[in-house]
Structure formats: C-alpha cells, structure tokens
Amino acid sequence: MNNVFFSENGLTSTSANHVANLAMETKTLPIQKEIDWAYIEEHFKKHLPYRPQLTYIDYRDDLEYCMKQVAEAVEKNDFLDLENFIDESYMEERWYNENEYWEAFQKNVLDELDDMYEALDDHYGAEADHIEAVRQFIEDEDDCKECFREYLWEHDDSGDVCKELMDKTDNPGMFYDLNEWFDETWCWDSKVYGEAIKRICKALGLNIKDKKTRDTLYELLANASGGGNLRIYFNCPIWDLVSGDENGCKYGTDGKYDYKSIRFKGTFMVAIINMWEGSGFTEDMELDTSIQFNRENLRISKQETYSYERVFGAYSDYKVDTPEFSFQEPDCKVEPNGELVYHQKREDEYNKTYRSGKCTCGDMNMSRHRHIVSVGWGDLRCKDCGTTWYCD
C-alpha cells in the first residue's frame, strides 16, 4: 500500500509529483503579439489531421443517379461540369466531416492550453495572458475555423472522387451512329436489299462476298421494317469516353482535343434503330474496322427517348466486346449525324416544357401529356395542346 503524505501547501506527494511531471511534459509557447493561423499551425501541428478525407465513397455509391450529367460530359468531351455536380452532391457530407475534424482539433488544442496554464508558476503573468489570447483565437469560429477549413481543403486526401465513382459504375450501354439512314423495308425488292447490304458492308468494313455476312444483314434489314439509323452498340468505361488533352487531363479542357477514330475489333451489336418512332432490330456481328470518330455520333443509349432498352425491354449490358478509342487516323470515313443533335435538342425542349407544367403540340410521347382523352375509333387527343394519336 502506498503511503500518502500531505505537504505544507496542501498537496499530497503524489499530486506534487503529477504537477512536476506535467510541468516537465508541457511545452512553453513563445509569446507573440498577434496570434494568427500561421502561429497555430506551427505550434499545434501535431493536432492537425495528417491526411484528412472530406469525401468518403461508400461501396454502394456510383453514378447511376446522374447519368444525364454523364451524358452531357461525354457530349462536351470534358468531365469538369460532372465533377462540380458530384462535389455539390457530397457537400453536406463534407460539411459534416469538416466539423468533425474541427471539433477534434479544437478540443485537443484547448486541452493542451489547459495543461500549459496549470503548469505555470504565475497564473497572472505574461505567459498566462498569452495562453488566454491563444485560447480566444482557437474559440473564434469566424477566423480560426475558416483557416482550419482552408487547411483541410489543401490537404484533402479524398482523391479523384469523380474518377472513383466512374470506376464503381457499370459500363453504360453506348451506341456509335454511322450516319446511314434506311427507309421502311417492308416494301423492298431484292435489288433494294442488295444495295442496302452493300452500304452496310462499306460502312462497317465487312466482306460482302461472305454469304453469312449477307444473310445476317438481310435479316437485320428485314426485321427493321420501320427503317432507321445504322448503329453499333457496345459497353465502355465512362472514363474512356472523354479524350482528355495532350497531357491526359480530362477536366476543364473545353473538349478541344478529341479522338480521331474508334476501333471495333470483336463481337458487337449492329443495329438499325428508328429513333423517331422507337422501332428496329439488332444482330451480333464480328467486326474488325477502324471508323472515323465524330463526337456527335456517340451517345449513351438510355438517354434517348426511344432507346434500345426501353423499346425492347433489354438490359444495358450487351455482352459484347469493348471498342478502342484512338488518336490514329481511321480506315472508314463517317460524317457527323446532325439528325442526332437535332433530335436531342428537340427532346430537351419537350422535357423543359413538360417540367414547366405544359406540353408541346406534335410531341408524340404520351408521357409528356397530362390530359389525354379518347375521341372515338381508338384515336386519342391531348386536351391541352391538340396532339392526336391515330389508331391505324
């Protein structure tokens, strides 16, 4: 059993030893007339988080909730706006983490200041006044906390959150349009079919002398009786869809530096899709060709109103190979498809009008009309704008 003795000042020997040890362990702050963040950072560095992480990516997080913004980034060939959108999505989480770091830092510094004060021989001298000045600065939410937040931003070790979320997102279903339109095929004769097959073979670099190829393309055309655009469907990592500049940067480049070709080598889904009415057909085919790249022709499939997924009730995982985007010159030339650009702008206008509470005459998408009534013989009409759907 330890013996405890009281000294003349009222402290036990054990308490006296504690104070002595505290005085030995506690550092002395150099007195400075004006206390600022540089002073705090220098003398309380051990309490600053070494590698703060303000944004935490959960294993369930991905970009499925903002594929519209992903599509816009692909269209612009720049991920900057997408990155800003993601930053806003995680704003509340970052504020929470900033406060957590701040509260821990503030508590640790104030505890150390308390130890310094207790270890002083003179609680009314210049050193005590200086400790109090430091305390007041640390408790200043407007000044010190703001400086601390800037420190966190500068040392944030969250990494490239945008890129990490892309890597956690399933490769979206994409299509590349060949700018080859085919009219309705139900009334074609063999000669028209033959000319159409030649066009497809030329566009895709296929051997027209191969009977299997001709038979497959005939089936494709015959089943796409409503006509449509010739396309190649595939899956691809989001990161690869933006070219980046000469140095590989993909943020804030304004999309000025772009791919020159897209190489399809392997099995891909070749399709003829009518984007105006939502019809078409697809065939899996072996391809080995390098096609001129025009960004206007590249789209995320599900962003179309009459997408392949919606029309056919299909998944976006096409179970095909992945193309390679390249800065090399292509084998086959392809012109930009202005119809795609026009169609997308028109759809955006229709959606904007619908969100405002109205609808547009001529918009055949029933989901963008609120008051549809029957007018007899199976025909339907929108009471607001007059758009009519006739029963054939």
C-alpha positions in Angstrom: 0.0 0.0 0.0 1.4 3.4 -1.0 1.8 6.0 1.8 0.3 9.4 1.0 1.7 12.5 2.9 0.4 16.0 2.9 2.8 18.8 2.4 2.6 22.4 3.7 0.9 23.6 0.5 -1.9 21.1 0.9 -0.8 18.8 -2.0 -0.1 15.1 -1.5 3.3 13.9 -2.6 1.6 12.0 -5.4 -0.2 15.2 -6.6 3.0 17.2 -6.3 4.8 14.7 -8.4 2.0 14.9 -11.0 2.3 18.6 -11.3 6.0 18.4 -11.6 5.8 15.8 -14.3 3.1 17.9 -16.0 5.4 20.9 -16.0 8.2 18.9 -17.5 6.0 17.5 -20.3 4.1 20.7 -21.1 5.8 22.9 -23.7 6.2 26.6 -23.4 4.6 28.8 -26.0 6.8 31.7 -27.4 4.9 34.9 -26.8 3.8 36.7 -30.0 1.9 40.0 -30.1 -0.6 39.0 -32.8 -2.0 35.5 -32.9 -2.7 34.2 -36.4 -3.2 30.8 -38.1 0.4 30.5 -39.0 1.3 30.6 -35.3 -1.3 28.0 -34.5 -0.2 25.8 -37.4 3.4 26.0 -36.3 3.0 25.3 -32.6 0.0 22.9 -32.6 0.9 20.9 -35.8 0.6 17.6 -34.0 -3.1 18.1 -33.6 -3.7 18.8 -37.3 -5.1 15.8 -39.3 -2.3 14.3 -41.3 -4.3 13.1 -44.3 -7.9 14.3 -43.9 -10.5 12.7 -46.1 -13.5 15.0 -46.6 -15.4 12.8 -49.0 -15.9 9.1 -48.4 -17.1 6.9 -51.2 -19.3 4.1 -50.0 -19.1 0.7 -51.6 -22.7 1.2 -52.9 -22.0 4.6 -54.5 -21.9 5.1 -58.2 -23.1 7.5 -61.0 -26.3 5.8 -61.9 -28.2 8.7 -60.2 -26.8 11.3 -62.6 -26.4 9.6 -66.0 -27.9 12.7 -67.6 -24.9 14.7 -66.3 -22.6 11.9 -67.5 -24.1 12.1 -71.0 -23.6 15.9 -71.0 -20.0 15.4 -70.1 -19.5 12.9 -72.9 -21.1 15.3 -75.3 -18.8 18.1 -74.2 -15.8 15.9 -74.0 -15.0 17.3 -70.6 -15.6 16.0 -67.1 -15.4 19.3 -65.3 -19.1 20.0 -65.0 -19.7 16.4 -63.9 -17.1 16.8 -61.2 -18.7 20.0 -60.0 -22.1 18.3 -59.9 -20.7 15.5 -57.8 -19.0 17.9 -55.5 -22.4 19.5 -54.8 -23.9 16.1 -54.2 -21.4 15.4 -51.4 -21.5 19.0 -50.0 -23.4 18.0 -46.9 -21.1 15.1 -46.2 -18.0 17.3 -46.5 -19.5 19.9 -44.1 -20.1 17.2 -41.6 -16.6 15.8 -41.9 -15.1 19.4 -41.7 -17.0 19.9 -38.4 -15.8 16.6 -37.1 -12.2 17.4 -37.8 -12.6 20.9 -36.4 -14.2 19.8 -33.1 -11.4 17.2 -32.6 -8.7 19.7 -33.3 -10.2 22.5 -31.2 -10.7 20.1 -28.2 -7.1 18.8 -28.4 -5.6 22.3 -28.6 -7.8 23.7 -25.8 -6.8 20.7 -23.6 -3.2 21.4 -24.3 -3.6 25.0 -23.4 -5.3 24.0 -20.1 -2.3 21.8 -19.3 0.1 24.7 -20.1 -1.9 27.0 -17.8 -2.0 24.5 -15.0 1.8 24.1 -15.2 2.5 27.8 -14.9 4.1 29.2 -11.7 2.3 32.5 -12.2 -1.3 32.4 -13.3 -1.4 36.2 -13.7 1.8 36.9 -15.7 2.5 37.5 -19.3 2.6 33.7 -20.2 -0.9 33.3 -18.7 -2.2 36.2 -20.7 -0.6 34.8 -23.9 -2.3 31.4 -23.3 -5.6 33.2 -22.9 -5.1 35.1 -26.2 -4.3 31.8 -28.0 -7.5 30.3 -26.4 -9.6 33.1 -27.7 -8.3 32.7 -31.2 -8.9 29.0 -31.2 -12.5 29.6 -30.0 -13.1 32.1 -32.7 -15.5 30.3 -35.1 -15.2 33.0 -37.8 -11.4 33.3 -38.2 -9.7 30.3 -36.8 -12.3 27.8 -38.1 -12.2 29.3 -41.5 -8.4 29.0 -41.7 -8.7 25.4 -40.4 -11.2 24.6 -43.2 -8.8 26.0 -45.8 -6.1 23.7 -44.3 -8.4 20.7 -44.8 -9.1 21.6 -48.4 -5.4 22.0 -49.2 -4.6 18.6 -47.6 -7.8 16.7 -48.5 -6.8 13.1 -49.3 -10.2 12.1 -50.8 -8.6 11.6 -54.2 -10.3 11.9 -57.6 -13.9 11.3 -56.4 -15.4 11.7 -59.8 -13.0 9.0 -61.3 -13.6 6.7 -58.4 -17.3 6.8 -58.9 -16.9 6.2 -62.6 -14.9 3.0 -61.8 -17.7 1.8 -59.5 -20.4 2.4 -62.2 -21.3 -0.3 -64.6 -20.1 0.4 -68.1 -23.1 2.2 -69.7 -24.7 0.9 -72.9 -23.5 3.2 -75.8 -24.0 3.4 -79.5 -22.0 4.9 -82.3 -24.1 6.1 -85.2 -22.8 5.5 -88.7 -24.9 8.3 -90.3 -26.6 5.8 -92.6 -30.4 6.0 -92.8 -32.6 3.3 -94.2 -36.2 3.8 -95.2 -39.0 1.3 -94.4 -38.0 -2.1 -95.6 -41.3 -4.0 -95.7 -41.9 -2.9 -99.4 -38.4 -3.5 -100.7 -37.5 -5.9 -103.6 -34.3 -7.9 -103.8 -32.4 -5.2 -105.7 -33.0 -2.6 -103.0 -32.0 -5.1 -100.3 -28.8 -5.8 -102.2 -27.9 -2.1 -102.4 -28.6 -1.6 -98.7 -26.4 -4.6 -97.8 -23.6 -3.1 -99.9 -23.9 0.2 -98.0 -23.7 -1.5 -94.6 -20.7 -3.6 -95.6 -18.9 -0.5 -96.8 -19.7 1.4 -93.6 -18.6 -1.4 -91.3 -15.7 -2.7 -93.4 -17.4 -6.1 -93.9 -16.7 -8.6 -96.7 -19.7 -8.5 -99.0 -18.6 -11.8 -100.6 -19.2 -13.7 -97.4 -22.6 -15.3 -97.6 -23.0 -15.5 -93.8 -22.5 -11.7 -93.6 -25.0 -11.1 -96.4 -27.6 -13.3 -94.8 -27.2 -11.6 -91.4 -27.5 -8.2 -92.8 -30.6 -9.2 -94.8 -32.2 -10.4 -91.5 -31.3 -7.2 -89.9 -32.9 -5.1 -92.6 -35.9 -7.2 -93.0 -36.7 -7.2 -89.3 -36.1 -3.4 -89.0 -39.2 -2.9 -91.2 -39.7 0.7 -89.9 -36.3 1.7 -91.1 -33.8 3.7 -89.0 -30.2 4.6 -88.5 -27.3 2.1 -88.7 -25.6 1.9 -85.3 -23.0 -0.1 -83.4 -23.9 -0.8 -79.7 -21.3 -1.6 -77.0 -20.4 -1.1 -73.4 -17.5 1.1 -72.4 -16.0 2.6 -69.2 -17.1 6.2 -68.7 -13.5 7.4 -68.2 -12.6 6.3 -71.8 -15.5 8.2 -73.4 -13.7 11.6 -72.9 -10.4 12.0 -74.7 -8.6 14.5 -72.4 -6.0 16.9 -73.7 -2.4 16.2 -74.9 -1.3 15.7 -71.3 -4.2 13.3 -70.5 -6.2 15.9 -68.4 -9.9 15.4 -68.7 -11.1 18.3 -66.5 -11.6 21.8 -67.8 -10.1 21.3 -71.3 -13.2 22.5 -73.2 -13.1 19.4 -75.3 -10.8 20.9 -77.9 -8.6 17.8 -78.3 -10.5 14.7 -79.4 -10.2 11.2 -80.7 -9.8 10.6 -84.4 -11.0 7.0 -84.7 -12.9 4.3 -82.9 -11.8 0.7 -83.5 -14.3 -2.2 -83.3 -12.5 -5.5 -83.1 -14.5 -8.4 -81.8 -18.2 -9.1 -81.4 -20.6 -6.1 -81.4 -24.3 -5.4 -81.6 -25.1 -4.0 -85.0 -28.5 -2.3 -85.2 -30.9 -0.4 -87.3 -32.9 1.8 -84.9 -35.6 4.3 -85.7 -35.1 7.0 -83.0 -38.3 8.9 -84.1 -40.8 6.1 -83.5 -38.9 3.6 -81.4 -38.5 0.5 -83.6 -35.7 -1.5 -85.1 -33.7 -4.7 -84.8 -30.2 -5.9 -83.8 -27.7 -8.6 -84.8 -24.4 -9.6 -83.0 -21.7 -9.5 -85.6 -17.9 -9.9 -85.8 -16.2 -6.6 -86.7 -12.6 -5.6 -87.4 -12.6 -2.0 -88.5 -11.4 1.5 -87.6 -14.1 4.1 -88.1 -13.8 7.9 -88.1 -14.8 9.3 -84.7 -17.3 12.2 -84.6 -18.4 13.0 -81.1 -21.8 14.0 -82.3 -22.4 10.3 -83.2 -21.6 9.0 -79.8 -24.5 8.6 -77.3 -25.5 6.8 -74.1 -28.3 4.6 -75.3 -30.7 5.1 -72.3 -30.7 8.8 -72.7 -32.7 8.5 -75.9 -36.5 8.8 -75.5 -37.0 5.7 -77.6 -33.9 3.9 -76.5 -33.0 0.3 -77.3 -33.5 -0.6 -73.6 -37.0 1.0 -73.4 -38.3 -0.2 -76.7 -37.1 -3.8 -76.4 -37.2 -4.1 -72.6 -33.5 -5.0 -72.7 -30.6 -4.6 -70.3 -27.7 -2.2 -70.9 -25.2 -5.0 -70.6 -25.0 -6.1 -74.2 -22.5 -8.9 -73.5 -20.2 -7.7 -76.4 -16.7 -6.5 -76.7 -15.3 -3.0 -75.9 -14.0 -0.7 -78.7 -10.8 1.2 -78.5 -10.8 5.0 -78.9 -7.7 6.2 -80.7 -5.8 9.3 -81.9 -4.8 7.4 -85.0 -6.4 8.0 -88.4 -9.4 5.8 -89.3 -9.9 3.3 -92.1 -13.5 4.2 -92.8 -14.9 7.8 -93.1 -18.1 8.7 -91.3 -19.9 12.1 -91.4 -21.4 13.7 -88.3 -25.1 12.9 -87.9 -26.8 16.2 -87.5 -30.2 14.5 -87.0 -29.0 13.1 -83.7 -28.1 16.6 -82.5 -31.4 18.0 -83.7 -33.3 15.1 -82.1 -31.6 15.6 -78.7 -32.2 19.3 -78.7 -35.9 18.8 -79.6 -36.3 16.2 -76.8 -34.6 18.6 -74.3 -37.1 21.3 -75.3 -40.1 18.9 -74.9 -38.9 17.9 -71.5 -38.3 21.5 -70.4 -41.9 22.4 -71.5 -43.3 19.4 -69.7 -41.5 20.3 -66.4 -42.9 23.8 -66.6 -46.4 22.3 -66.5 -47.3 22.5 -70.2 -46.9 20.2 -73.2 -46.0 20.7 -76.9 -48.2 20.1 -79.9 -46.5 17.4 -82.1 -44.8 15.7 -79.2 -45.9 12.1 -79.7 -44.5 10.9 -76.4 -47.7 10.3 -74.3 -45.8 10.5 -71.1 -45.3 14.2 -71.7 -49.0 15.0 -71.9 -51.2 15.2 -68.8 -54.8 15.2 -70.2 -55.3 12.6 -72.9 -58.8 11.7 -73.9 -60.4 9.3 -76.4 -62.0 10.9 -79.5 -63.5 7.7 -80.9 -62.4 4.8 -83.1 -59.4 4.3 -80.8 -57.9 7.7 -81.5 -56.6 9.8 -78.7 -56.1 13.5 -78.3 -54.4 15.8 -75.7 -56.9 18.4 -74.4 -54.2 20.9 -73.7 -52.1 21.1 -77.0 -54.2 19.2 -79.5 -51.7 16.5 -80.3 -53.6 13.5 -81.7 -52.7 9.8 -81.9 -54.5 7.9 -84.6 -55.3 4.2 -84.4 -54.1 2.5 -87.6 
